[in-house]
């Protein structure tokens, strides 16, 4: 028995020595390091190659993108391309901070917030701040992949085939066209956020917003096609940020324009009728007419 153990040890030493000699001598990278008799072949790794997970969690991908954006935006996009599949909306915590992300299409863009709808019908309002970063990603495949979450759809989009990315992000090309093209049908949504109730009615050209709080209701009117830092109704989008005091606050917005619809000029607007209970101040900003005020 002792002799057998000694023979086994000598054989093992010889095999390891041969393996080391091959590697030192510039042997092929495909030679696998020899493991002990208690190891498994599945755990072996080819010399000269490294392996890493093909995907990372939503929390890691988004947090990495946030941290790298100001210095390495391209690296941030690459981090998001490695994120595990997430087609709609995800909210979680990571190292004591909330991590929230949504893919979908813009229902309405205002100076203060975006309303985004996902392929499963999830509807969320994202508040914008002076620190929100915006990026039009339609010029690169990495950008399309980061925004959409599908490398194959990104490849098609770069070839001007929008069908796969529309299917992946909003359900179908027809669904995307309903948002991206003017329509006479109106849309009404109600969103509760951070102690406020926001009601929005969107028609062919106008969006009316009622913000209800304990102190009253504020009404605002704007073009349904208002552009906020280049992003407008009908654009495909990825929004990532955090929840602060109950409200979703956007830190990063990746988008791809899908429509060339421009907002009406100031002359195409008219004030609410005299029978309306609303009062407010009219003005214009960046070529967009708006009115804000209160009503009873």
NUKE-58876 format. One record per residue (C-alpha): x, z, y. Coordinates in steps of 0.1 Angstrom, whole numbers. Layout:
X,Z,Y
...
This chain:
0,0,0
28,9,24
45,-24,16
14,-43,23
10,-27,58
46,-34,66
42,-70,56
12,-74,78
30,-60,108
60,-83,102
36,-113,99
19,-104,131
52,-100,150
62,-134,138
30,-151,149
32,-135,184
68,-146,187
59,-182,178
31,-182,203
53,-168,231
80,-194,223
55,-222,225
42,-210,259
76,-205,274
87,-239,262
59,-256,281
35,-260,252
0,-274,256
-23,-253,278
-50,-256,251
-32,-232,227
-51,-200,223
-34,-166,225
-34,-149,192
-56,-118,190
-53,-88,166
-72,-88,133
-99,-67,150
-105,-92,178
-130,-121,180
-124,-158,186
-151,-157,213
-131,-134,234
-100,-156,234
-91,-177,265
-72,-209,266
-38,-205,282
-36,-221,317
-74,-219,323
-95,-192,339
-132,-187,335
-158,-173,359
-196,-170,359
-213,-202,370
-238,-182,390
-239,-150,410
-268,-127,419
-289,-134,450
-276,-102,466
-240,-111,461
-244,-147,472
-264,-139,504
-242,-110,514
-211,-131,510
-226,-159,530
-234,-134,558
-199,-119,558
-181,-153,558
-204,-173,582
-186,-167,615
-152,-176,601
-158,-198,571
-193,-214,573
-184,-240,546
-174,-212,523
-207,-195,530
-226,-226,520
-205,-228,488
-214,-192,480
-251,-200,483
-247,-230,459
-236,-205,432
-267,-183,437
-289,-178,406
-321,-198,406
-345,-187,434
-371,-212,445
-395,-190,465
-389,-155,480
-367,-127,470
-363,-92,484
-339,-66,471
-313,-41,482
-275,-43,479
-251,-15,488
-276,3,509
-289,-28,528
-319,-50,523
-313,-86,513
-342,-110,518
-342,-148,513
-369,-175,512
-369,-212,505
-397,-235,515
-411,-255,545
-417,-245,581
-453,-240,589
-446,-232,626
-416,-227,647
-418,-206,680
-392,-192,703
-397,-158,687
-403,-165,650
-406,-189,621
-435,-191,596
-423,-203,563
-443,-213,532
-428,-216,497
-437,-237,467
-457,-208,451
-477,-202,483
-457,-173,496
-461,-171,534
-437,-151,555
-430,-146,592
-393,-143,602
-383,-129,636
-355,-147,654
-328,-130,675
-299,-140,696
-277,-134,665
-297,-157,642
-274,-186,630
-290,-221,626
-274,-249,606
-287,-284,600
-273,-291,565
-287,-326,560
-253,-343,564
-235,-329,534
-243,-325,497
-230,-289,498
-254,-281,526
-284,-297,507
-274,-278,476
-271,-245,494
-305,-249,511
-324,-263,482
-308,-244,453
-306,-276,432
-274,-297,430
-292,-327,414
-318,-326,442
-290,-324,468
-274,-355,453
-306,-374,455
-313,-363,490
-279,-376,501
-290,-410,486
-322,-408,508
-344,-399,478
-363,-369,490
-387,-366,460
-366,-342,439
-359,-318,467
-395,-319,478
-406,-312,443
-382,-283,440
-388,-266,474
-425,-272,482
-440,-286,450
-444,-323,457
-436,-351,481
-473,-352,491
-473,-315,499
-442,-319,521
-459,-349,539
-489,-327,547
-466,-305,568
-444,-332,582
-471,-356,595
-496,-349,622
-531,-342,609
-565,-336,624
-572,-307,600
-565,-273,614
-547,-244,596
-553,-207,601
-531,-179,588
-530,-142,593
-498,-122,588
-493,-85,590
-457,-76,601
-442,-44,613
-474,-28,626
-486,-61,642
-513,-85,630
-504,-121,639
-532,-147,636
-522,-184,640
-544,-214,643
-526,-248,641
-543,-280,650
-530,-316,653
-511,-308,684
-515,-272,694
-507,-238,679
-525,-207,692
-512,-173,683
-529,-140,687
-507,-109,683
-527,-78,678
-512,-43,683
-527,-9,691
-523,-17,728
-543,-49,727
-540,-86,719
-515,-111,733
-524,-148,731
-499,-177,733
-503,-214,732
-477,-240,724
-471,-274,708
-475,-274,670
-443,-294,669
-422,-270,690
-385,-273,682
-365,-240,680
-328,-247,679
-336,-281,663
-360,-268,637
-397,-276,637
-428,-277,616
-424,-298,584
-386,-291,580
-373,-279,547
-356,-245,551
-338,-216,536
-340,-184,556
-319,-153,548
-319,-119,565
-331,-84,561
-361,-62,566
-359,-40,597
-386,-14,603
-410,-35,582
-402,-68,599
-382,-97,584
-353,-105,607
-335,-138,601
-297,-138,601
-291,-174,587
-314,-204,588
-304,-236,569
-327,-265,575
-331,-303,570
-354,-322,594
-381,-342,576
-400,-355,607
-393,-372,639
-426,-360,655
-419,-350,691
-439,-324,710
-464,-336,736
-452,-338,772
-465,-313,797
-490,-338,811
-508,-339,777
-517,-303,779
-547,-287,796
-556,-250,802
-582,-232,781
-617,-238,792
-632,-216,819
-654,-200,793
-625,-186,775
-618,-148,778
-581,-155,778
-560,-151,809
-523,-158,813
-494,-175,830
-485,-212,824
-451,-226,825
-426,-248,806
-394,-243,787
-372,-270,772
-399,-295,778
-426,-275,761
-457,-262,778
-468,-227,770
-491,-199,782
-490,-162,774
-515,-136,784
-541,-111,769
-577,-113,760
-604,-89,751
